[in-house]
Every structure is written in C-alpha cells, then in structure tokens.
Amino acid sequence: MKFDVYGRFVLELAREADRWAAYRLGEGTRRRQPDLAIPPELEPAAVAGFLEDLFHELAQPGRTIRRIDG
C-alpha cells in the first residue's frame, strides 16, 4: 500500500514476516524506514488513521493522508 503523506512524501507499507515494513519513496529511490514502528496487528483498513495520528504535526489545511494505490 502506498500513502501520500500530506503531499510531503510517499510511504509504501508492506507485510513482511507478519510485520509491517515501511519504505519512503523518492524519485527512483525506495528507502527502508526502520524507525517507523507500525503495530503488527494493525489491520490494513486502519493504517491511514494510524499514519494520521503519527504525522499530524505535518498537516496543513486542505491536505490529508491518502492511499494512492489500489
């Protein structure tokens, strides 16, 4: 799953070994984000809300965290 985080950056989240792995995407790059701890029991439908709680300091009027893949 990929998420646009307030138009500032894109995170890709994937299940790896029963845990969430987070990657920050850039132009032609994909860097692991080991400091981003997402509870392994968190359901995919709840990930956007978790990210909102985590990154709310970056919020700006009219911007949200939104899923950008299907």
mmCIF file as Biopython writes it, N, C-alpha, C and O atoms, coordinates in Angstrom:
data_model
#
loop_
_atom_site.group_PDB
_atom_site.id
_atom_site.type_symbol
_atom_site.label_atom_id
_atom_site.label_alt_id
_atom_site.label_comp_id
_atom_site.label_asym_id
_atom_site.label_entity_id
_atom_site.label_seq_id
_atom_site.pdbx_PDB_ins_code
_atom_site.Cartn_x
_atom_site.Cartn_y
_atom_site.Cartn_z
_atom_site.occupancy
_atom_site.B_iso_or_equiv
_atom_site.auth_seq_id
_atom_site.auth_asym_id
_atom_site.pdbx_PDB_model_num
ATOM 1   N N  . MET A ? 1  ? 0.840  -1.170  0.000  1.0 0.0 1  A 1 
ATOM 2   C CA . MET A ? 1  ? 0.000  0.000   0.000  1.0 0.0 1  A 1 
ATOM 3   C C  . MET A ? 1  ? 0.888  1.237   0.000  1.0 0.0 1  A 1 
ATOM 4   O O  . MET A ? 1  ? 1.917  1.287   0.674  1.0 0.0 1  A 1 
ATOM 5   N N  . LYS A ? 2  ? 0.473  2.212   -0.758 1.0 0.0 2  A 1 
ATOM 6   C CA . LYS A ? 2  ? 1.211  3.474   -0.791 1.0 0.0 2  A 1 
ATOM 7   C C  . LYS A ? 2  ? 0.312  4.588   -0.269 1.0 0.0 2  A 1 
ATOM 8   O O  . LYS A ? 2  ? -0.892 4.619   -0.524 1.0 0.0 2  A 1 
ATOM 9   N N  . PHE A ? 3  ? 0.940  5.505   0.471  1.0 0.0 3  A 1 
ATOM 10  C CA . PHE A ? 3  ? 0.220  6.627   1.051  1.0 0.0 3  A 1 
ATOM 11  C C  . PHE A ? 3  ? 0.955  7.924   0.768  1.0 0.0 3  A 1 
ATOM 12  O O  . PHE A ? 3  ? 2.164  8.026   0.974  1.0 0.0 3  A 1 
ATOM 13  N N  . ASP A ? 4  ? 0.209  8.917   0.292  1.0 0.0 4  A 1 
ATOM 14  C CA . ASP A ? 4  ? 0.709  10.278  0.165  1.0 0.0 4  A 1 
ATOM 15  C C  . ASP A ? 4  ? 0.501  10.921  1.530  1.0 0.0 4  A 1 
ATOM 16  O O  . ASP A ? 4  ? -0.627 11.001  2.016  1.0 0.0 4  A 1 
ATOM 17  N N  . VAL A ? 5  ? 1.573  11.372  2.143  1.0 0.0 5  A 1 
ATOM 18  C CA . VAL A ? 5  ? 1.516  11.959  3.480  1.0 0.0 5  A 1 
ATOM 19  C C  . VAL A ? 5  ? 1.521  13.478  3.358  1.0 0.0 5  A 1 
ATOM 20  O O  . VAL A ? 5  ? 2.573  14.113  3.291  1.0 0.0 5  A 1 
ATOM 21  N N  . TYR A ? 6  ? 0.321  14.038  3.331  1.0 0.0 6  A 1 
ATOM 22  C CA . TYR A ? 6  ? 0.116  15.481  3.258  1.0 0.0 6  A 1 
ATOM 23  C C  . TYR A ? 6  ? 0.840  16.152  2.094  1.0 0.0 6  A 1 
ATOM 24  O O  . TYR A ? 6  ? 1.181  17.332  2.176  1.0 0.0 6  A 1 
ATOM 25  N N  . GLY A ? 7  ? 1.074  15.419  1.022  1.0 0.0 7  A 1 
ATOM 26  C CA . GLY A ? 7  ? 1.757  15.988  -0.128 1.0 0.0 7  A 1 
ATOM 27  C C  . GLY A ? 7  ? 3.244  16.211  0.092  1.0 0.0 7  A 1 
ATOM 28  O O  . GLY A ? 7  ? 3.910  16.817  -0.747 1.0 0.0 7  A 1 
ATOM 29  N N  . ARG A ? 8  ? 3.767  15.733  1.202  1.0 0.0 8  A 1 
ATOM 30  C CA . ARG A ? 8  ? 5.180  15.955  1.535  1.0 0.0 8  A 1 
ATOM 31  C C  . ARG A ? 8  ? 6.072  14.797  1.116  1.0 0.0 8  A 1 
ATOM 32  O O  . ARG A ? 8  ? 7.192  15.009  0.652  1.0 0.0 8  A 1 
ATOM 33  N N  . PHE A ? 9  ? 5.578  13.572  1.276  1.0 0.0 9  A 1 
ATOM 34  C CA . PHE A ? 9  ? 6.341  12.397  0.872  1.0 0.0 9  A 1 
ATOM 35  C C  . PHE A ? 9  ? 5.388  11.218  0.708  1.0 0.0 9  A 1 
ATOM 36  O O  . PHE A ? 9  ? 4.221  11.287  1.093  1.0 0.0 9  A 1 
ATOM 37  N N  . VAL A ? 10 ? 5.904  10.139  0.132  1.0 0.0 10 A 1 
ATOM 38  C CA . VAL A ? 10 ? 5.114  8.931   -0.090 1.0 0.0 10 A 1 
ATOM 39  C C  . VAL A ? 10 ? 5.724  7.795   0.717  1.0 0.0 10 A 1 
ATOM 40  O O  . VAL A ? 10 ? 6.934  7.566   0.694  1.0 0.0 10 A 1 
ATOM 41  N N  . LEU A ? 11 ? 4.856  7.093   1.428  1.0 0.0 11 A 1 
ATOM 42  C CA . LEU A ? 11 ? 5.265  5.903   2.170  1.0 0.0 11 A 1 
ATOM 43  C C  . LEU A ? 11 ? 4.670  4.678   1.503  1.0 0.0 11 A 1 
ATOM 44  O O  . LEU A ? 11 ? 3.511  4.682   1.088  1.0 0.0 11 A 1 
ATOM 45  N N  . GLU A ? 12 ? 5.472  3.633   1.405  1.0 0.0 12 A 1 
ATOM 46  C CA . GLU A ? 12 ? 4.972  2.345   0.950  1.0 0.0 12 A 1 
ATOM 47  C C  . GLU A ? 12 ? 5.043  1.396   2.144  1.0 0.0 12 A 1 
ATOM 48  O O  . GLU A ? 12 ? 6.084  1.267   2.788  1.0 0.0 12 A 1 
ATOM 49  N N  . LEU A ? 13 ? 3.932  0.740   2.428  1.0 0.0 13 A 1 
ATOM 50  C CA . LEU A ? 13 ? 3.878  -0.215  3.525  1.0 0.0 13 A 1 
ATOM 51  C C  . LEU A ? 13 ? 3.604  -1.596  2.969  1.0 0.0 13 A 1 
ATOM 52  O O  . LEU A ? 13 ? 2.758  -1.769  2.092  1.0 0.0 13 A 1 
ATOM 53  N N  . ALA A ? 14 ? 4.324  -2.576  3.484  1.0 0.0 14 A 1 
ATOM 54  C CA . ALA A ? 14 ? 4.168  -3.949  3.023  1.0 0.0 14 A 1 
ATOM 55  C C  . ALA A ? 14 ? 4.260  -4.886  4.223  1.0 0.0 14 A 1 
ATOM 56  O O  . ALA A ? 14 ? 4.957  -4.604  5.198  1.0 0.0 14 A 1 
ATOM 57  N N  . ARG A ? 15 ? 3.548  -5.998  4.136  1.0 0.0 15 A 1 
ATOM 58  C CA . ARG A ? 15 ? 3.644  -7.021  5.172  1.0 0.0 15 A 1 
ATOM 59  C C  . ARG A ? 15 ? 4.848  -7.897  4.869  1.0 0.0 15 A 1 
ATOM 60  O O  . ARG A ? 15 ? 4.952  -8.471  3.786  1.0 0.0 15 A 1 
ATOM 61  N N  . GLU A ? 16 ? 5.752  -7.996  5.827  1.0 0.0 16 A 1 
ATOM 62  C CA . GLU A ? 16 ? 6.947  -8.837  5.691  1.0 0.0 16 A 1 
ATOM 63  C C  . GLU A ? 16 ? 7.117  -9.605  6.993  1.0 0.0 16 A 1 
ATOM 64  O O  . GLU A ? 16 ? 7.297  -9.012  8.057  1.0 0.0 16 A 1 
ATOM 65  N N  . ALA A ? 17 ? 7.059  -10.917 6.902  1.0 0.0 17 A 1 
ATOM 66  C CA . ALA A ? 17 ? 7.219  -11.780 8.079  1.0 0.0 17 A 1 
ATOM 67  C C  . ALA A ? 17 ? 6.248  -11.393 9.194  1.0 0.0 17 A 1 
ATOM 68  O O  . ALA A ? 17 ? 6.648  -11.251 10.349 1.0 0.0 17 A 1 
ATOM 69  N N  . ASP A ? 18 ? 4.987  -11.226 8.850  1.0 0.0 18 A 1 
ATOM 70  C CA . ASP A ? 18 ? 3.917  -10.899 9.806  1.0 0.0 18 A 1 
ATOM 71  C C  . ASP A ? 18 ? 4.092  -9.550  10.500 1.0 0.0 18 A 1 
ATOM 72  O O  . ASP A ? 18 ? 3.553  -9.335  11.586 1.0 0.0 18 A 1 
ATOM 73  N N  . ARG A ? 19 ? 4.837  -8.651  9.883  1.0 0.0 19 A 1 
ATOM 74  C CA . ARG A ? 19 ? 5.020  -7.298  10.417 1.0 0.0 19 A 1 
ATOM 75  C C  . ARG A ? 19 ? 4.881  -6.300  9.278  1.0 0.0 19 A 1 
ATOM 76  O O  . ARG A ? 19 ? 4.987  -6.657  8.105  1.0 0.0 19 A 1 
ATOM 77  N N  . TRP A ? 20 ? 4.644  -5.055  9.638  1.0 0.0 20 A 1 
ATOM 78  C CA . TRP A ? 20 ? 4.616  -4.002  8.647  1.0 0.0 20 A 1 
ATOM 79  C C  . TRP A ? 20 ? 6.032  -3.495  8.414  1.0 0.0 20 A 1 
ATOM 80  O O  . TRP A ? 20 ? 6.760  -3.214  9.367  1.0 0.0 20 A 1 
ATOM 81  N N  . ALA A ? 21 ? 6.420  -3.378  7.161  1.0 0.0 21 A 1 
ATOM 82  C CA . ALA A ? 21 ? 7.691  -2.751  6.780  1.0 0.0 21 A 1 
ATOM 83  C C  . ALA A ? 21 ? 7.348  -1.453  6.068  1.0 0.0 21 A 1 
ATOM 84  O O  . ALA A ? 21 ? 6.455  -1.420  5.221  1.0 0.0 21 A 1 
ATOM 85  N N  . ALA A ? 22 ? 8.048  -0.398  6.407  1.0 0.0 22 A 1 
ATOM 86  C CA . ALA A ? 22 ? 7.775  0.913   5.823  1.0 0.0 22 A 1 
ATOM 87  C C  . ALA A ? 22 ? 8.959  1.362   4.982  1.0 0.0 22 A 1 
ATOM 88  O O  . ALA A ? 22 ? 10.118 1.198   5.362  1.0 0.0 22 A 1 
ATOM 89  N N  . TYR A ? 23 ? 8.633  1.933   3.828  1.0 0.0 23 A 1 
ATOM 90  C CA . TYR A ? 23 ? 9.635  2.459   2.901  1.0 0.0 23 A 1 
ATOM 91  C C  . TYR A ? 23 ? 9.225  3.857   2.486  1.0 0.0 23 A 1 
ATOM 92  O O  . TYR A ? 23 ? 8.056  4.105   2.193  1.0 0.0 23 A 1 
ATOM 93  N N  . ARG A ? 24 ? 10.180 4.766   2.461  1.0 0.0 24 A 1 
ATOM 94  C CA . ARG A ? 24 ? 9.926  6.114   1.972  1.0 0.0 24 A 1 
ATOM 95  C C  . ARG A ? 24 ? 10.371 6.149   0.520  1.0 0.0 24 A 1 
ATOM 96  O O  . ARG A ? 24 ? 11.506 5.801   0.193  1.0 0.0 24 A 1 
ATOM 97  N N  . LEU A ? 25 ? 9.456  6.576   -0.347 1.0 0.0 25 A 1 
ATOM 98  C CA . LEU A ? 25 ? 9.737  6.599   -1.776 1.0 0.0 25 A 1 
ATOM 99  C C  . LEU A ? 25 ? 10.148 7.993   -2.220 1.0 0.0 25 A 1 
ATOM 100 O O  . LEU A ? 25 ? 9.626  8.997   -1.736 1.0 0.0 25 A 1 
ATOM 101 N N  . GLY A ? 26 ? 11.085 8.035   -3.141 1.0 0.0 26 A 1 
ATOM 102 C CA . GLY A ? 26 ? 11.517 9.281   -3.757 1.0 0.0 26 A 1 
ATOM 103 C C  . GLY A ? 26 ? 11.648 9.032   -5.246 1.0 0.0 26 A 1 
ATOM 104 O O  . GLY A ? 26 ? 11.258 7.973   -5.736 1.0 0.0 26 A 1 
ATOM 105 N N  . GLU A ? 27 ? 12.181 9.973   -5.953 1.0 0.0 27 A 1 
ATOM 106 C CA . GLU A ? 27 ? 12.360 9.801   -7.394 1.0 0.0 27 A 1 
ATOM 107 C C  . GLU A ? 27 ? 13.418 8.739   -7.636 1.0 0.0 27 A 1 
ATOM 108 O O  . GLU A ? 27 ? 14.615 8.989   -7.498 1.0 0.0 27 A 1 
ATOM 109 N N  . GLY A ? 28 ? 12.957 7.552   -7.997 1.0 0.0 28 A 1 
ATOM 110 C CA . GLY A ? 28 ? 13.868 6.454   -8.275 1.0 0.0 28 A 1 
ATOM 111 C C  . GLY A ? 28 ? 14.480 5.804   -7.052 1.0 0.0 28 A 1 
ATOM 112 O O  . GLY A ? 28 ? 15.396 4.991   -7.179 1.0 0.0 28 A 1 
ATOM 113 N N  . THR A ? 29 ? 13.991 6.146   -5.864 1.0 0.0 29 A 1 
ATOM 114 C CA . THR A ? 29 ? 14.549 5.557   -4.649 1.0 0.0 29 A 1 
ATOM 115 C C  . THR A ? 29 ? 13.454 4.931   -3.792 1.0 0.0 29 A 1 
ATOM 116 O O  . THR A ? 29 ? 12.282 5.295   -3.883 1.0 0.0 29 A 1 
ATOM 117 N N  . ARG A ? 30 ? 13.863 3.997   -2.972 1.0 0.0 30 A 1 
ATOM 118 C CA . ARG A ? 30 ? 12.972 3.337   -2.012 1.0 0.0 30 A 1 
ATOM 119 C C  . ARG A ? 30 ? 13.840 3.014   -0.800 1.0 0.0 30 A 1 
ATOM 120 O O  . ARG A ? 30 ? 14.656 2.093   -0.833 1.0 0.0 30 A 1 
ATOM 121 N N  . ARG A ? 31 ? 13.650 3.789   0.274  1.0 0.0 31 A 1 
ATOM 122 C CA . ARG A ? 31 ? 14.491 3.621   1.465  1.0 0.0 31 A 1 
ATOM 123 C C  . ARG A ? 31 ? 13.671 3.068   2.623  1.0 0.0 31 A 1 
ATOM 124 O O  . ARG A ? 31 ? 12.579 3.553   2.921  1.0 0.0 31 A 1 
ATOM 125 N N  . ARG A ? 32 ? 14.207 2.066   3.255  1.0 0.0 32 A 1 
ATOM 126 C CA . ARG A ? 32 ? 13.567 1.473   4.433  1.0 0.0 32 A 1 
ATOM 127 C C  . ARG A ? 32 ? 13.517 2.500   5.550  1.0 0.0 32 A 1 
ATOM 128 O O  . ARG A ? 32 ? 14.462 3.267   5.733  1.0 0.0 32 A 1 
ATOM 129 N N  . GLN A ? 33 ? 12.422 2.520   6.299  1.0 0.0 33 A 1 
ATOM 130 C CA . GLN A ? 33 ? 12.238 3.424   7.428  1.0 0.0 33 A 1 
ATOM 131 C C  . GLN A ? 33 ? 12.145 2.601   8.716  1.0 0.0 33 A 1 
ATOM 132 O O  . GLN A ? 33 ? 11.048 2.391   9.232  1.0 0.0 33 A 1 
ATOM 133 N N  . PRO A ? 34 ? 13.286 2.131   9.240  1.0 0.0 34 A 1 
ATOM 134 C CA . PRO A ? 34 ? 13.258 1.249   10.414 1.0 0.0 34 A 1 
ATOM 135 C C  . PRO A ? 34 ? 12.742 1.938   11.669 1.0 0.0 34 A 1 
ATOM 136 O O  . PRO A ? 34 ? 12.311 1.260   12.602 1.0 0.0 34 A 1 
ATOM 137 N N  . ASP A ? 35 ? 12.774 3.262   11.717 1.0 0.0 35 A 1 
ATOM 138 C CA . ASP A ? 35 ? 12.309 3.993   12.898 1.0 0.0 35 A 1 
ATOM 139 C C  . ASP A ? 35 ? 10.790 4.164   12.912 1.0 0.0 35 A 1 
ATOM 140 O O  . ASP A ? 35 ? 10.243 4.657   13.898 1.0 0.0 35 A 1 
ATOM 141 N N  . LEU A ? 36 ? 10.110 3.777   11.861 1.0 0.0 36 A 1 
ATOM 142 C CA . LEU A ? 36 ? 8.654  3.880   11.790 1.0 0.0 36 A 1 
ATOM 143 C C  . LEU A ? 36 ? 8.058  2.545   12.229 1.0 0.0 36 A 1 
ATOM 144 O O  . LEU A ? 36 ? 8.037  1.585   11.458 1.0 0.0 36 A 1 
ATOM 145 N N  . ALA A ? 37 ? 7.580  2.489   13.450 1.0 0.0 37 A 1 
ATOM 146 C CA . ALA A ? 37 ? 7.052  1.248   14.023 1.0 0.0 37 A 1 
ATOM 147 C C  . ALA A ? 37 ? 5.529  1.242   13.928 1.0 0.0 37 A 1 
ATOM 148 O O  . ALA A ? 37 ? 4.848  2.050   14.560 1.0 0.0 37 A 1 
ATOM 149 N N  . ILE A ? 38 ? 5.019  0.330   13.139 1.0 0.0 38 A 1 
ATOM 150 C CA . ILE A ? 38 ? 3.580  0.163   12.983 1.0 0.0 38 A 1 
ATOM 151 C C  . ILE A ? 38 ? 3.210  -1.147  13.665 1.0 0.0 38 A 1 
ATOM 152 O O  . ILE A ? 38 ? 3.808  -2.182  13.373 1.0 0.0 38 A 1 
ATOM 153 N N  . PRO A ? 39 ? 2.235  -1.118  14.568 1.0 0.0 39 A 1 
ATOM 154 C CA . PRO A ? 39 ? 1.870  -2.354  15.272 1.0 0.0 39 A 1 
ATOM 155 C C  . PRO A ? 39 ? 1.548  -3.485  14.300 1.0 0.0 39 A 1 
ATOM 156 O O  . PRO A ? 39 ? 0.765  -3.286  13.371 1.0 0.0 39 A 1 
ATOM 157 N N  . PRO A ? 40 ? 2.124  -4.644  14.489 1.0 0.0 40 A 1 
ATOM 158 C CA . PRO A ? 40 ? 1.918  -5.750  13.545 1.0 0.0 40 A 1 
ATOM 159 C C  . PRO A ? 40 ? 0.469  -6.208  13.453 1.0 0.0 40 A 1 
ATOM 160 O O  . PRO A ? 40 ? 0.056  -6.745  12.425 1.0 0.0 40 A 1 
ATOM 161 N N  . GLU A ? 41 ? -0.308 -6.004  14.512 1.0 0.0 41 A 1 
ATOM 162 C CA . GLU A ? 41 ? -1.699 -6.440  14.494 1.0 0.0 41 A 1 
ATOM 163 C C  . GLU A ? 41 ? -2.641 -5.447  13.812 1.0 0.0 41 A 1 
ATOM 164 O O  . GLU A ? 41 ? -3.828 -5.733  13.653 1.0 0.0 41 A 1 
ATOM 165 N N  . LEU A ? 42 ? -2.131 -4.300  13.413 1.0 0.0 42 A 1 
ATOM 166 C CA . LEU A ? 42 ? -2.956 -3.274  12.777 1.0 0.0 42 A 1 
ATOM 167 C C  . LEU A ? 42 ? -3.472 -3.771  11.430 1.0 0.0 42 A 1 
ATOM 168 O O  . LEU A ? 42 ? -2.696 -4.211  10.581 1.0 0.0 42 A 1 
ATOM 169 N N  . GLU A ? 43 ? -4.775 -3.698  11.246 1.0 0.0 43 A 1 
ATOM 170 C CA . GLU A ? 43 ? -5.407 -4.127  10.002 1.0 0.0 43 A 1 
ATOM 171 C C  . GLU A ? 43 ? -5.158 -3.093  8.904  1.0 0.0 43 A 1 
ATOM 172 O O  . GLU A ? 43 ? -5.026 -1.905  9.200  1.0 0.0 43 A 1 
ATOM 173 N N  . PRO A ? 44 ? -5.092 -3.523  7.644  1.0 0.0 44 A 1 
ATOM 174 C CA . PRO A ? 44 ? -4.848 -2.584  6.544  1.0 0.0 44 A 1 
ATOM 175 C C  . PRO A ? 44 ? -5.826 -1.410  6.516  1.0 0.0 44 A 1 
ATOM 176 O O  . PRO A ? 44 ? -5.433 -0.292  6.182  1.0 0.0 44 A 1 
ATOM 177 N N  . ALA A ? 45 ? -7.071 -1.644  6.855  1.0 0.0 45 A 1 
ATOM 178 C CA . ALA A ? 45 ? -8.066 -0.570  6.830  1.0 0.0 45 A 1 
ATOM 179 C C  . ALA A ? 45 ? -7.788 0.516   7.870  1.0 0.0 45 A 1 
ATOM 180 O O  . ALA A ? 45 ? -8.290 1.633   7.737  1.0 0.0 45 A 1 
ATOM 181 N N  . ALA A ? 46 ? -7.009 0.214   8.890  1.0 0.0 46 A 1 
ATOM 182 C CA . ALA A ? 46 ? -6.726 1.167   9.960  1.0 0.0 46 A 1 
ATOM 183 C C  . ALA A ? 46 ? -5.392 1.897   9.785  1.0 0.0 46 A 1 
ATOM 184 O O  . ALA A ? 46 ? -5.055 2.769   10.586 1.0 0.0 46 A 1 
ATOM 185 N N  . VAL A ? 47 ? -4.640 1.550   8.756  1.0 0.0 47 A 1 
ATOM 186 C CA . VAL A ? 47 ? -3.299 2.123   8.592  1.0 0.0 47 A 1 
ATOM 187 C C  . VAL A ? 47 ? -3.348 3.629   8.367  1.0 0.0 47 A 1 
ATOM 188 O O  . VAL A ? 47 ? -2.565 4.355   8.980  1.0 0.0 47 A 1 
ATOM 189 N N  . ALA A ? 48 ? -4.231 4.121   7.518  1.0 0.0 48 A 1 
ATOM 190 C CA . ALA A ? 48 ? -4.289 5.563   7.244  1.0 0.0 48 A 1 
ATOM 191 C C  . ALA A ? 48 ? -4.553 6.350   8.521  1.0 0.0 48 A 1 
ATOM 192 O O  . ALA A ? 48 ? -3.924 7.385   8.744  1.0 0.0 48 A 1 
ATOM 193 N N  . GLY A ? 49 ? -5.466 5.885   9.358  1.0 0.0 49 A 1 
ATOM 194 C CA . GLY A ? 49 ? -5.738 6.558   10.626 1.0 0.0 49 A 1 
ATOM 195 C C  . GLY A ? 49 ? -4.536 6.560   11.544 1.0 0.0 49 A 1 
ATOM 196 O O  . GLY A ? 49 ? -4.271 7.551   12.225 1.0 0.0 49 A 1 
ATOM 197 N N  . PHE A ? 50 ? -3.805 5.457   11.567 1.0 0.0 50 A 1 
ATOM 198 C CA . PHE A ? 50 ? -2.589 5.384   12.376 1.0 0.0 50 A 1 
ATOM 199 C C  . PHE A ? 50 ? -1.564 6.404   11.876 1.0 0.0 50 A 1 
ATOM 200 O O  . PHE A ? 50 ? -0.934 7.100   12.673 1.0 0.0 50 A 1 
ATOM 201 N N  . LEU A ? 51 ? -1.403 6.488   10.564 1.0 0.0 51 A 1 
ATOM 202 C CA . LEU A ? 51 ? -0.451 7.446   9.999  1.0 0.0 51 A 1 
ATOM 203 C C  . LEU A ? 51 ? -0.879 8.880   10.297 1.0 0.0 51 A 1 
ATOM 204 O O  . LEU A ? 51 ? -0.031 9.736   10.551 1.0 0.0 51 A 1 
ATOM 205 N N  . GLU A ? 52 ? -2.188 9.154   10.270 1.0 0.0 52 A 1 
ATOM 206 C CA . GLU A ? 52 ? -2.692 10.491  10.628 1.0 0.0 52 A 1 
ATOM 207 C C  . GLU A ? 52 ? -2.266 10.838  12.056 1.0 0.0 52 A 1 
ATOM 208 O O  . GLU A ? 52 ? -1.791 11.945  12.310 1.0 0.0 52 A 1 
ATOM 209 N N  . ASP A ? 53 ? -2.433 9.903   12.981 1.0 0.0 53 A 1 
ATOM 210 C CA . ASP A ? 53 ? -2.032 10.144  14.368 1.0 0.0 53 A 1 
ATOM 211 C C  . ASP A ? 53 ? -0.533 10.367  14.486 1.0 0.0 53 A 1 
ATOM 212 O O  . ASP A ? 53 ? -0.084 11.209  15.264 1.0 0.0 53 A 1 
ATOM 213 N N  . LEU A ? 54 ? 0.230  9.624   13.723 1.0 0.0 54 A 1 
ATOM 214 C CA . LEU A ? 54 ? 1.682  9.681   13.796 1.0 0.0 54 A 1 
ATOM 215 C C  . LEU A ? 54 ? 2.256  10.961  13.200 1.0 0.0 54 A 1 
ATOM 216 O O  . LEU A ? 54 ? 3.187  11.545  13.755 1.0 0.0 54 A 1 
ATOM 217 N N  . PHE A ? 55 ? 1.703  11.397  12.073 1.0 0.0 55 A 1 
ATOM 218 C CA . PHE A ? 55 ? 2.279  12.527  11.336 1.0 0.0 55 A 1 
ATOM 219 C C  . PHE A ? 55 ? 1.434  13.798  11.405 1.0 0.0 55 A 1 
ATOM 220 O O  . PHE A ? 55 ? 1.607  14.681  10.565 1.0 0.0 55 A 1 
ATOM 221 N N  . HIS A ? 56 ? 0.531  13.921  12.369 1.0 0.0 56 A 1 
ATOM 222 C CA . HIS A ? 56 ? -0.372 15.068  12.404 1.0 0.0 56 A 1 
ATOM 223 C C  . HIS A ? 56 ? 0.352  16.419  12.468 1.0 0.0 56 A 1 
ATOM 224 O O  . HIS A ? 56 ? -0.218 17.439  12.080 1.0 0.0 56 A 1 
ATOM 225 N N  . GLU A ? 57 ? 1.586  16.437  12.947 1.0 0.0 57 A 1 
ATOM 226 C CA . GLU A ? 57 ? 2.336  17.707  13.009 1.0 0.0 57 A 1 
ATOM 227 C C  . GLU A ? 57 ? 2.631  18.260  11.619 1.0 0.0 57 A 1 
ATOM 228 O O  . GLU A ? 57 ? 2.878  19.456  11.471 1.0 0.0 57 A 1 
ATOM 229 N N  . LEU A ? 58 ? 2.607  17.406  10.605 1.0 0.0 58 A 1 
ATOM 230 C CA . LEU A ? 58 ? 2.908  17.834  9.240  1.0 0.0 58 A 1 
ATOM 231 C C  . LEU A ? 58 ? 1.672  18.317  8.488  1.0 0.0 58 A 1 
ATOM 232 O O  . LEU A ? 58 ? 1.778  18.793  7.358  1.0 0.0 58 A 1 
ATOM 233 N N  . ALA A ? 59 ? 0.504  18.197  9.111  1.0 0.0 59 A 1 
ATOM 234 C CA . ALA A ? 59 ? -0.757 18.529  8.442  1.0 0.0 59 A 1 
ATOM 235 C C  . ALA A ? 59 ? -0.823 20.017  8.083  1.0 0.0 59 A 1 
ATOM 236 O O  . ALA A ? 59 ? -0.293 20.878  8.786  1.0 0.0 59 A 1 
ATOM 237 N N  . GLN A ? 60 ? -1.487 20.275  6.977  1.0 0.0 60 A 1 
ATOM 238 C CA . GLN A ? 60 ? -1.756 21.635  6.517  1.0 0.0 60 A 1 
ATOM 239 C C  . GLN A ? 60 ? -3.206 21.680  6.068  1.0 0.0 60 A 1 
ATOM 240 O O  . GLN A ? 60 ? -3.763 20.652  5.684  1.0 0.0 60 A 1 
ATOM 241 N N  . PRO A ? 61 ? -3.831 22.861  6.109  1.0 0.0 61 A 1 
ATOM 242 C CA . PRO A ? 61 ? -5.228 22.949  5.674  1.0 0.0 61 A 1 
ATOM 243 C C  . PRO A ? 61 ? -5.409 22.405  4.255  1.0 0.0 61 A 1 
ATOM 244 O O  . PRO A ? 61 ? -4.644 22.733  3.348  1.0 0.0 61 A 1 
ATOM 245 N N  . GLY A ? 62 ? -6.421 21.578  4.085  1.0 0.0 62 A 1 
ATOM 246 C CA . GLY A ? 62 ? -6.746 21.027  2.772  1.0 0.0 62 A 1 
ATOM 247 C C  . GLY A ? 62 ? -5.929 19.820  2.363  1.0 0.0 62 A 1 
ATOM 248 O O  . GLY A ? 62 ? -6.152 19.274  1.282  1.0 0.0 62 A 1 
ATOM 249 N N  . ARG A ? 63 ? -4.995 19.387  3.182  1.0 0.0 63 A 1 
ATOM 250 C CA . ARG A ? 63 ? -4.161 18.215  2.860  1.0 0.0 63 A 1 
ATOM 251 C C  . ARG A ? 63 ? -4.495 17.081  3.806  1.0 0.0 63 A 1 
ATOM 252 O O  . ARG A ? 63 ? -4.799 17.301  4.978  1.0 0.0 63 A 1 
ATOM 253 N N  . THR A ? 64 ? -4.435 15.878  3.291  1.0 0.0 64 A 1 
ATOM 254 C CA . THR A ? 64 ? -4.726 14.697  4.087  1.0 0.0 64 A 1 
ATOM 255 C C  . THR A ? 64 ? -3.685 13.622  3.798  1.0 0.0 64 A 1 
ATOM 256 O O  . THR A ? 64 ? -2.828 13.775  2.927  1.0 0.0 64 A 1 
ATOM 257 N N  . ILE A ? 65 ? -3.782 12.552  4.540  1.0 0.0 65 A 1 
ATOM 258 C CA . ILE A ? 65 ? -3.041 11.353  4.191  1.0 0.0 65 A 1 
ATOM 259 C C  . ILE A ? 65 ? -4.003 10.503  3.389  1.0 0.0 65 A 1 
ATOM 260 O O  . ILE A ? 65 ? -5.107 10.193  3.837  1.0 0.0 65 A 1 
ATOM 261 N N  . ARG A ? 66 ? -3.572 10.133  2.203  1.0 0.0 66 A 1 
ATOM 262 C CA . ARG A ? 66 ? -4.478 9.373   1.341  1.0 0.0 66 A 1 
ATOM 263 C C  . ARG A ? 66 ? -3.743 8.210   0.702  1.0 0.0 66 A 1 
ATOM 264 O O  . ARG A ? 66 ? -2.560 8.293   0.374  1.0 0.0 66 A 1 
ATOM 265 N N  . ARG A ? 67 ? -4.484 7.126   0.537  1.0 0.0 67 A 1 
ATOM 266 C CA . ARG A ? 67 ? -3.940 5.956   -0.129 1.0 0.0 67 A 1 
ATOM 267 C C  . ARG A ? 67 ? -3.899 6.239   -1.615 1.0 0.0 67 A 1 
ATOM 268 O O  . ARG A ? 67 ? -4.869 6.749   -2.176 1.0 0.0 67 A 1 
ATOM 269 N N  . ILE A ? 68 ? -2.782 5.913   -2.265 1.0 0.0 68 A 1 
ATOM 270 C CA . ILE A ? 68 ? -2.636 6.250   -3.678 1.0 0.0 68 A 1 
ATOM 271 C C  . ILE A ? 68 ? -2.513 5.046   -4.581 1.0 0.0 68 A 1 
ATOM 272 O O  . ILE A ? 68 ? -2.215 5.191   -5.766 1.0 0.0 68 A 1 
ATOM 273 N N  . ASP A ? 69 ? -2.737 3.846   -4.041 1.0 0.0 69 A 1 
ATOM 274 C CA . ASP A ? 69 ? -2.735 2.677   -4.906 1.0 0.0 69 A 1 
ATOM 275 C C  . ASP A ? 69 ? -4.002 1.866   -4.655 1.0 0.0 69 A 1 
ATOM 276 O O  . ASP A ? 69 ? -4.715 2.091   -3.677 1.0 0.0 69 A 1 
ATOM 277 N N  . GLY A ? 70 ? -4.266 0.931   -5.543 1.0 0.0 70 A 1 
ATOM 278 C CA . GLY A ? 70 ? -5.496 0.172   -5.457 1.0 0.0 70 A 1 
ATOM 279 C C  . GLY A ? 70 ? -5.483 -1.025  -4.641 1.0 0.0 70 A 1 
ATOM 280 O O  . GLY A ? 70 ? -6.500 -1.709  -4.532 1.0 0.0 70 A 1 
#
